[in-house]
């Protein structure tokens, strides 16, 4: 799931949680949420670093859902990286 809202505390996180709770036995992988960074919205020159980009979505799919043949991640969407970013408040 992707949105231009910050993923932390977002409706998409709530929806991912509900899907996981109701459909856990039927999922091949847990839902992944890709959202904006947890920052103040920057000037338009910095939007590509703040709002979700197509590569972010492909990287999240490749890292957390299913390996995409020939795809090289540009962004780290590992569980460890997510935990680290949450600790930093980003």
Buried (B, 14 or more C-beta within 10 A) or exposed (E): BBBEBBBBEBEBBEBBEEBEEEEEEEEEEEBBBBBBBBEEEBEEEEEEEBBBBEBBBBBBBBBBBEEEEEEEBEBEBEEEEBEEBEEEEE
